[in-house]
Amino acid sequence: MNKRHNQILELLTKNKKIEVTTLSEMLKVSQVTIRKDLAYLEECGLLIREHGYARLNNSDDMNIRLAYHYKQKLEVAKKAAELIHDGETLMIESGSCCALLALEIAKTKKDVTLITNSAFIADYVRKYFQIKIILLGGEYQHESQVMVGPMMSKCAATFFVDKLFIGTDGFSITTGFTGNDYMRCEAVKDMAKQANQVIIVTESDKFHQTGMANLISLDQVSSVYTDSGIPQEIEEYFNEKKIKIEKV
């Protein structure tokens, strides 16, 4: 994807549906060019074209979430991957930053074991044979490709790791870390019981959003990896709570 493709996806993420003429005016290119862009993005499964406008595919689709703020997420993932040592076993939950982190680990580390409840992540890194993947069982959520529920909890309980990496759908000083799906939030809580450290990996845009359910207690989080767009008041709040901040 090129820069304009990413701009289209970001505009659609914010506006849900945009007319072709509006996109043409906003991006200062012809409607013919925009239609070619939309055709390409539709082939990638990222949006749906309808008469005169485009709208996003299901917003819970991992391919869409990966495309949004891709550059920031990749930089965050690369920074977080520096924490991982060859031969380590770790847990990683679902999410676009987590998927990019898993891929970076697969590309740069050796003999690492990834324990995950994300079928998307397991498939995303399956071509890299220098890592081992353990996929936790459970109830399968079709759009997000995540395993949740009591069976997932029982599977996770059989492992103990030093690090668990998770994403977040939102954060505020009032609500703490939040998610948009209750069952996935419960899965995070279950996995966190099995880890010495819980590490958040997210682009700073999530610090301007709030999810519908509590994700994890603040006192369980050891560090946050994000980009430089994190609001100053939130960074100061994390410092007060002794949560380490790593910015790219």
C-alpha positions as CSV (number, residue, x, y, z in Angstrom):
1,M,0.0,0.0,0.0
2,N,1.1,3.5,-0.7
3,K,0.7,6.7,1.4
4,R,-2.6,7.7,-0.2
5,H,-4.0,4.2,0.5
6,N,-3.2,4.7,4.2
7,Q,-4.8,8.2,4.1
8,I,-8.0,6.8,2.6
9,L,-8.2,4.1,5.3
10,E,-7.6,6.6,8.1
11,L,-10.3,8.9,6.7
12,L,-12.7,6.0,6.5
13,T,-11.9,4.9,10.0
14,K,-12.8,8.3,11.3
15,N,-15.8,8.9,9.1
16,K,-17.1,5.3,8.4
17,K,-18.4,6.3,4.9
18,I,-17.1,8.8,2.4
19,E,-18.2,9.8,-1.1
20,V,-15.7,9.4,-3.9
21,T,-16.0,13.1,-4.8
22,T,-15.1,14.1,-1.2
23,L,-12.0,11.8,-1.2
24,S,-10.9,13.3,-4.5
25,E,-11.2,16.8,-3.1
26,M,-9.5,16.0,0.3
27,L,-6.6,14.1,-1.3
28,K,-6.3,16.5,-4.3
29,V,-6.3,13.7,-6.9
30,S,-8.8,12.9,-9.7
31,Q,-11.9,10.8,-9.1
32,V,-10.4,8.2,-11.6
33,T,-7.4,7.9,-9.3
34,I,-9.5,7.5,-6.2
35,R,-11.6,4.8,-7.9
36,K,-8.5,2.9,-8.7
37,D,-7.3,3.2,-5.1
38,L,-10.7,2.1,-3.8
39,A,-10.7,-0.9,-6.2
40,Y,-7.2,-1.9,-4.9
41,L,-8.3,-1.6,-1.3
42,E,-11.5,-3.5,-2.0
43,E,-9.4,-6.4,-3.5
44,C,-7.3,-6.4,-0.3
45,G,-10.5,-6.8,1.7
46,L,-10.1,-3.5,3.5
47,L,-13.2,-1.7,2.3
48,I,-16.5,-2.0,0.4
49,R,-17.3,0.1,-2.6
50,E,-20.9,1.1,-3.1
51,H,-22.6,3.6,-5.5
52,G,-20.6,6.8,-5.3
53,Y,-18.9,6.1,-2.0
54,A,-16.8,3.7,0.0
55,R,-17.1,2.3,3.5
56,L,-14.8,0.2,5.7
57,N,-15.2,-3.5,6.0
58,N,-15.9,-4.8,9.5
59,S,-13.8,-2.6,11.8
60,D,-12.9,-5.6,13.9
61,D,-11.1,-7.2,10.9
62,M,-7.4,-7.5,11.7
63,N,-6.3,-6.5,8.2
64,I,-8.1,-3.2,8.6
65,R,-6.7,-2.6,12.1
66,L,-3.2,-3.3,10.8
67,A,-3.5,-0.8,8.0
68,Y,-4.6,2.1,10.3
69,H,-1.5,4.0,11.7
70,Y,0.7,1.2,10.3
71,K,3.9,3.2,10.4
72,Q,3.5,4.1,14.1
73,K,2.5,0.6,15.0
74,L,5.5,-0.9,13.2
75,E,7.9,1.4,15.0
76,V,6.3,0.6,18.4
77,A,6.6,-3.2,17.6
78,K,10.2,-2.9,16.7
79,K,11.0,-1.1,19.9
80,A,9.1,-3.7,22.0
81,A,10.9,-6.6,20.3
82,E,14.1,-5.4,21.8
83,L,12.9,-6.8,25.1
84,I,12.9,-10.3,23.7
85,H,15.9,-12.7,24.0
86,D,16.6,-15.7,21.9
87,G,15.2,-18.9,23.4
88,E,12.5,-17.0,25.4
89,T,8.9,-18.1,25.9
90,L,6.3,-15.4,26.0
91,M,2.5,-14.8,25.7
92,I,1.1,-12.4,23.2
93,E,-2.6,-11.4,23.0
94,S,-4.5,-10.3,19.9
95,G,-4.3,-6.8,18.4
96,S,-2.6,-5.1,15.4
97,C,0.5,-3.8,17.4
98,C,0.8,-7.3,18.8
99,A,0.6,-8.9,15.4
100,L,3.4,-6.6,14.1
101,L,5.4,-7.4,17.3
102,A,5.0,-11.1,16.7
103,L,6.2,-10.7,13.1
104,E,9.2,-8.6,14.2
105,I,10.1,-11.3,16.8
106,A,9.8,-14.0,14.1
107,K,12.1,-12.1,11.8
108,T,14.8,-11.2,14.3
109,K,14.9,-13.8,17.1
110,K,15.7,-17.5,17.3
111,D,14.1,-20.3,19.2
112,V,11.4,-18.1,20.7
113,T,8.0,-19.7,21.7
114,L,4.9,-17.5,21.2
115,I,1.9,-18.5,23.2
116,T,-1.2,-16.7,21.8
117,N,-5.0,-16.8,21.7
118,S,-4.9,-15.1,18.3
119,A,-5.4,-17.4,15.2
120,F,-4.5,-14.4,13.1
121,I,-1.1,-14.0,14.7
122,A,-0.5,-17.7,14.5
123,D,-1.1,-17.6,10.7
124,Y,0.7,-14.2,10.3
125,V,4.0,-15.7,11.5
126,R,3.6,-19.3,10.3
127,K,6.2,-19.0,7.6
128,Y,9.0,-18.3,10.1
129,F,10.2,-21.7,11.3
130,Q,12.8,-20.4,13.7
131,I,10.0,-19.7,16.2
132,K,7.5,-22.0,17.9
133,I,3.8,-21.1,18.1
134,I,1.4,-22.5,20.7
135,L,-2.2,-21.5,19.9
136,L,-4.5,-21.5,22.9
137,G,-7.9,-23.2,22.3
138,G,-11.3,-21.7,23.1
139,E,-14.4,-20.2,21.5
140,Y,-13.5,-18.7,18.1
141,Q,-14.5,-15.1,17.3
142,H,-14.8,-15.0,13.5
143,E,-14.0,-11.4,12.7
144,S,-11.1,-10.8,15.2
145,Q,-9.9,-14.4,14.9
146,V,-9.4,-14.6,18.7
147,M,-10.0,-17.5,21.1
148,V,-11.9,-16.6,24.2
149,G,-14.0,-18.2,27.0
150,P,-13.5,-20.8,29.8
151,M,-11.5,-23.2,27.6
152,M,-9.0,-20.5,26.6
153,S,-8.6,-19.7,30.3
154,K,-7.9,-23.4,31.2
155,C,-5.4,-23.6,28.3
156,A,-3.6,-20.4,29.4
157,A,-3.4,-21.6,33.0
158,T,-1.0,-24.4,32.0
159,F,1.8,-21.9,31.1
160,F,3.9,-19.5,33.1
161,V,5.9,-16.8,31.3
162,D,7.9,-13.7,32.1
163,K,6.2,-11.4,29.6
164,L,2.7,-10.9,28.3
165,F,2.2,-8.4,25.5
166,I,-1.2,-6.9,25.0
167,G,-2.8,-4.1,23.1
168,T,-5.6,-1.7,24.2
169,D,-8.6,-0.1,22.6
170,G,-8.5,2.9,24.9
171,F,-7.2,4.6,28.0
172,S,-8.1,7.5,30.2
173,I,-7.0,8.4,33.7
174,T,-10.6,7.8,34.9
175,T,-11.3,4.4,33.3
176,G,-7.8,3.0,33.0
177,F,-7.1,0.6,30.1
178,T,-10.2,-0.5,28.3
179,G,-11.3,-2.9,25.5
180,N,-14.3,-3.0,23.1
181,D,-15.1,-6.7,23.6
182,Y,-15.9,-8.1,27.0
183,M,-14.8,-11.6,26.2
184,R,-11.4,-10.5,24.9
185,C,-10.9,-8.4,28.0
186,E,-11.6,-11.4,30.2
187,A,-9.1,-13.4,28.1
188,V,-6.4,-10.7,28.8
189,K,-7.1,-11.0,32.5
190,D,-6.7,-14.8,32.4
191,M,-3.5,-14.6,30.5
192,A,-2.1,-11.9,32.8
193,K,-2.4,-14.3,35.8
194,Q,0.3,-16.4,34.1
195,A,2.9,-13.6,33.5
196,N,5.4,-11.8,35.6
197,Q,5.1,-8.6,33.5
198,V,2.3,-7.2,31.4
199,I,3.5,-4.9,28.6
200,I,1.1,-2.7,26.6
201,V,2.0,-2.1,23.0
202,T,-0.2,0.6,21.3
203,E,-0.1,3.6,19.0
204,S,-0.8,6.9,20.9
205,D,-4.2,7.3,19.2
206,K,-5.7,4.9,21.7
207,F,-5.0,7.4,24.5
208,H,-7.7,9.6,23.0
209,Q,-10.3,6.7,23.1
210,T,-12.2,4.7,25.6
211,G,-13.4,1.2,25.3
212,M,-16.6,-0.4,26.8
213,A,-15.0,-2.7,29.3
214,N,-12.1,-2.8,31.8
215,L,-9.1,-4.5,30.2
216,I,-6.6,-4.9,33.1
217,S,-5.8,-3.3,36.4
218,L,-3.3,-0.5,36.2
219,D,-1.1,-2.1,39.0
220,Q,-0.6,-5.2,36.8
221,V,1.0,-3.2,34.0
222,S,4.8,-2.9,34.1
223,S,5.5,-0.8,31.0
224,V,3.9,0.9,28.0
225,Y,5.4,1.0,24.5
226,T,3.9,3.7,22.3
227,D,4.8,6.7,20.0
228,S,5.5,10.3,20.9
229,G,1.9,11.4,20.4
230,I,1.0,10.2,23.9
231,P,-0.6,13.1,25.8
232,Q,1.7,14.7,28.4
233,E,-0.8,14.4,31.2
234,I,-1.1,10.6,30.7
235,E,2.6,10.2,30.5
236,E,3.0,12.0,33.8
237,Y,0.3,9.9,35.3
238,F,2.1,6.7,34.3
239,N,5.3,8.1,35.8
240,E,3.4,8.7,39.1
241,K,2.2,5.1,39.0
242,K,5.7,3.7,38.3
243,I,4.8,2.4,34.9
244,K,7.7,2.6,32.5
245,I,7.1,4.5,29.3
246,E,9.0,3.7,26.1
247,K,8.3,6.1,23.1
248,V,9.4,5.9,19.5
